[in-house]
Amino acid sequence: MAPAFDGVDVFVNSYYVRFNYGGLTFETAVERTRALVAQAKAAGVGKIVHVSVSNASDASDLPYYANKGRIERLIFASGIDYTILRPALVVGAGDILVNNIAYFLRRLPVFTIFGDGSYRAQPITVDAFADIALEAVGGDHRNATLAVAGPSDWAFIDMVRAIRQAIRSRALIVYAPAWVALAGLTVAGAVLRDVVLTSDEVKGLTREYLCSVNPLRRGADFSDWLAQRDVAATLGTRYESELARHFR
């Protein structure tokens, strides 16, 4: 990768893994990022714009968030100017979580919610997130760590209801303990040859790790994004597989 940094002024880093699989681990992602940052520094790169996640912390008991926090520390210690962006939930074409919620709502008579569904998330459109990233590339938000979100917070149950309405699904939404819903997703994953959600992702969702205090808010609201004709018509028409995208 070293030649890729020749003549580069700004390094935008979005590399990470969702879960440990096929010999790739969170620790692998940290060490690879360490190498990338070292190469950027050696090449004289002037700034790093890093894509992190809301509530990243190396003190977290959830490895996804803990290792995101470790990477943030690497960037702090690099001595290179930086902007760290912490989105909670980015929605748009190719997004896995919202698309696959719609996929199951289109095909199943019943959709199961973890617990009571009242836990919040802060969806931001990929276009709005990209705009903020471009501001950072251009020199804004220098040496800052920014939580970023769309205009409003959403209870997860309300997100699911809004998706169901947008795609005109008739699925019945039911509530279940997290372990019951996760067991169902494990079975679905076996059928689809994918990891639909991990237990740590469910914990992060239900603990409101997809929600930050006083984020920088930008872009269209989740409901307005769903109302776009091309979004409602295509959302969930096919399953988006993490393993097919990155491992097969």
C-alpha positions as CSV (number, residue, x, y, z in Angstrom):
1,M,0.0,0.0,0.0
2,A,2.9,2.4,0.5
3,P,3.0,3.6,-3.2
4,A,-0.7,4.6,-2.9
5,F,0.3,7.3,-0.5
6,D,2.7,9.1,-2.9
7,G,1.5,12.7,-3.4
8,V,-1.5,12.3,-1.1
9,D,-2.5,15.3,1.0
10,V,-5.5,13.7,2.9
11,F,-6.0,10.1,3.8
12,V,-9.7,9.1,4.3
13,N,-9.8,5.8,6.2
14,S,-13.0,3.8,6.3
15,Y,-11.3,0.4,6.8
16,Y,-12.7,-2.0,9.5
17,V,-14.5,-5.3,9.9
18,R,-18.1,-5.9,11.3
19,F,-17.2,-9.1,13.1
20,N,-14.4,-11.7,13.4
21,Y,-14.6,-14.1,10.4
22,G,-12.4,-16.1,8.1
23,G,-9.2,-15.3,9.9
24,L,-9.9,-11.6,10.0
25,T,-10.4,-10.1,13.5
26,F,-10.9,-6.8,15.1
27,E,-7.3,-7.0,16.2
28,T,-6.3,-7.5,12.6
29,A,-8.2,-4.4,11.6
30,V,-6.4,-2.4,14.4
31,E,-2.9,-3.6,13.2
32,R,-3.7,-3.0,9.6
33,T,-4.8,0.5,10.4
34,R,-1.6,1.0,12.4
35,A,0.3,0.1,9.3
36,L,-1.7,2.4,7.1
37,V,-1.3,5.4,9.5
38,A,2.5,4.7,9.6
39,Q,2.6,4.7,5.8
40,A,0.6,7.9,5.6
41,K,3.0,9.6,8.1
42,A,6.1,8.4,6.2
43,A,4.6,9.8,3.0
44,G,4.0,13.2,4.5
45,V,0.2,13.0,4.4
46,G,-1.1,16.2,6.0
47,K,-4.5,15.0,7.3
48,I,-6.4,11.9,8.2
49,V,-10.2,11.8,8.0
50,H,-11.3,8.7,9.8
51,V,-14.7,7.0,9.8
52,S,-15.3,5.7,13.3
53,V,-18.6,4.9,15.1
54,S,-20.8,6.6,17.7
55,N,-19.7,5.8,21.3
56,A,-16.4,4.2,20.2
57,S,-14.3,3.6,23.4
58,D,-11.4,1.3,24.1
59,A,-13.0,0.8,27.5
60,S,-16.2,-0.8,26.0
61,D,-17.0,-4.4,26.7
62,L,-18.2,-4.8,23.1
63,P,-15.2,-5.6,20.9
64,Y,-16.6,-3.7,17.9
65,Y,-16.6,-0.4,19.8
66,A,-13.5,-1.1,21.9
67,N,-11.3,-1.7,18.8
68,K,-12.8,1.4,17.1
69,G,-11.6,3.2,20.2
70,R,-8.2,1.7,19.9
71,I,-7.9,3.0,16.3
72,E,-9.0,6.5,17.4
73,R,-6.1,6.4,19.8
74,L,-3.7,5.4,17.0
75,I,-4.8,8.4,15.1
76,F,-4.5,10.8,18.1
77,A,-0.9,9.6,18.6
78,S,0.1,9.9,15.0
79,G,0.9,13.6,15.1
80,I,-1.0,14.1,11.9
81,D,-3.9,16.5,11.7
82,Y,-7.2,14.6,11.9
83,T,-10.9,14.6,11.8
84,I,-12.7,11.6,13.4
85,L,-16.3,11.2,12.3
86,R,-18.6,9.1,14.5
87,P,-21.8,8.3,12.6
88,A,-24.4,6.1,14.4
89,L,-26.3,4.6,11.5
90,V,-25.6,5.6,7.9
91,V,-28.5,4.9,5.5
92,G,-28.4,4.8,1.7
93,A,-28.0,2.6,-1.3
94,G,-26.2,-0.6,-0.3
95,D,-26.8,-0.1,3.4
96,I,-27.1,-3.5,5.1
97,L,-29.2,-3.0,8.3
98,V,-32.1,-0.9,7.0
99,N,-32.2,-2.8,3.6
100,N,-32.4,-6.1,5.3
101,I,-35.1,-5.0,7.7
102,A,-37.1,-4.2,4.6
103,Y,-36.1,-7.5,3.1
104,F,-37.6,-9.4,6.0
105,L,-40.6,-7.2,6.2
106,R,-41.4,-7.8,2.5
107,R,-41.1,-11.6,2.9
108,L,-42.2,-12.7,6.3
109,P,-45.6,-12.5,7.9
110,V,-44.1,-11.6,11.3
111,F,-41.1,-9.3,12.1
112,T,-39.6,-9.6,15.6
113,I,-38.3,-6.7,17.6
114,F,-35.7,-7.0,20.3
115,G,-37.3,-6.1,23.6
116,D,-39.8,-3.2,23.5
117,G,-38.0,-1.3,20.6
118,S,-37.9,2.0,22.5
119,Y,-34.1,2.3,22.3
120,R,-33.1,5.2,20.0
121,A,-30.9,5.4,16.9
122,Q,-29.8,8.5,14.9
123,P,-29.9,7.7,11.1
124,I,-28.0,9.9,8.8
125,T,-28.1,9.7,5.0
126,V,-24.9,8.7,3.2
127,D,-25.1,11.9,1.2
128,A,-25.2,14.0,4.3
129,F,-22.3,12.0,5.8
130,A,-20.3,12.4,2.7
131,D,-20.8,16.2,2.7
132,I,-19.4,16.4,6.2
133,A,-16.4,14.2,5.2
134,L,-15.7,16.5,2.3
135,E,-15.8,19.5,4.6
136,A,-13.2,17.7,6.7
137,V,-11.1,16.9,3.6
138,G,-11.3,20.6,2.7
139,G,-9.8,21.6,6.1
140,D,-12.9,22.0,8.4
141,H,-13.3,20.3,11.7
142,R,-9.6,20.2,12.3
143,N,-8.3,18.0,15.1
144,A,-11.9,17.2,16.2
145,T,-13.9,14.1,17.0
146,L,-17.5,14.7,15.7
147,A,-20.6,12.6,16.4
148,V,-22.8,13.1,13.3
149,A,-26.5,12.3,12.8
150,G,-29.5,13.2,10.8
151,P,-32.1,15.8,12.0
152,S,-33.8,13.7,14.6
153,D,-33.6,10.7,16.9
154,W,-35.8,7.7,16.1
155,A,-37.0,4.9,18.4
156,F,-36.1,1.7,16.7
157,I,-39.7,0.5,16.7
158,D,-40.7,3.7,14.9
159,M,-38.0,3.1,12.3
160,V,-39.3,-0.4,11.6
161,R,-42.9,0.9,11.4
162,A,-41.8,3.6,9.0
163,I,-40.0,1.1,6.8
164,R,-43.0,-1.2,6.8
165,Q,-45.2,1.7,5.7
166,A,-42.8,2.9,3.0
167,I,-42.6,-0.6,1.3
168,R,-46.3,-1.3,2.0
169,S,-45.6,-4.4,4.0
170,R,-48.3,-6.2,6.0
171,A,-46.0,-8.0,8.3
172,L,-47.1,-8.1,12.0
173,I,-44.5,-6.6,14.3
174,V,-44.1,-8.6,17.5
175,Y,-41.9,-8.1,20.6
176,A,-39.6,-10.8,22.0
177,P,-36.6,-11.1,24.4
178,A,-33.4,-10.3,22.6
179,W,-32.1,-13.9,22.8
180,V,-35.3,-15.2,21.1
181,A,-35.0,-12.7,18.2
182,L,-31.3,-13.4,17.9
183,A,-32.0,-17.2,17.7
184,G,-34.4,-16.5,14.8
185,L,-31.7,-14.4,13.0
186,T,-29.2,-17.2,13.5
187,V,-31.5,-19.6,11.7
188,A,-32.1,-16.9,9.0
189,G,-28.4,-16.5,8.6
190,A,-27.9,-20.2,8.1
191,V,-30.5,-20.2,5.3
192,L,-29.0,-17.0,3.7
193,R,-25.4,-18.1,4.3
194,D,-24.7,-14.9,6.1
195,V,-24.3,-13.3,9.5
196,V,-27.4,-11.2,9.8
197,L,-26.6,-9.6,13.2
198,T,-24.2,-10.5,15.9
199,S,-25.1,-10.6,19.6
200,D,-22.7,-7.6,20.2
201,E,-24.6,-5.6,17.5
202,V,-27.9,-6.4,19.2
203,K,-26.4,-5.2,22.6
204,G,-25.1,-2.1,21.0
205,L,-28.5,-1.3,19.4
206,T,-30.5,-2.0,22.6
207,R,-28.0,0.0,24.8
208,E,-28.4,3.0,22.5
209,Y,-24.9,2.9,21.2
210,L,-26.4,4.1,17.9
211,C,-27.2,7.4,19.6
212,S,-24.8,10.2,20.7
213,V,-25.2,13.4,22.8
214,N,-25.3,16.6,20.8
215,P,-24.2,15.3,17.4
216,L,-23.6,17.5,14.4
217,R,-26.9,17.1,12.5
218,R,-27.2,17.2,8.8
219,G,-29.2,16.1,5.8
220,A,-32.7,14.7,5.2
221,D,-34.7,13.1,8.0
222,F,-35.1,9.3,7.9
223,S,-38.8,9.6,7.0
224,D,-38.0,12.0,4.1
225,W,-35.4,9.7,2.8
226,L,-37.8,6.7,2.9
227,A,-40.4,8.8,1.1
228,Q,-38.2,9.1,-2.0
229,R,-39.8,7.0,-4.8
230,D,-36.6,5.2,-5.8
231,V,-35.9,4.3,-2.1
232,A,-39.3,2.9,-1.3
233,A,-39.4,1.0,-4.6
234,T,-36.0,-0.7,-4.2
235,L,-35.4,-1.0,-0.5
236,G,-35.4,-4.7,0.6
237,T,-36.0,-6.1,-2.9
238,R,-32.9,-8.2,-2.5
239,Y,-30.9,-9.3,0.5
240,E,-27.6,-7.5,1.2
241,S,-25.1,-10.1,2.4
242,E,-22.0,-9.1,4.4
243,L,-20.2,-12.3,3.7
244,A,-21.0,-12.2,-0.1
245,R,-19.8,-8.6,-0.2
246,H,-16.5,-9.0,1.7
247,F,-15.6,-12.6,2.0
248,R,-16.9,-14.6,-1.0
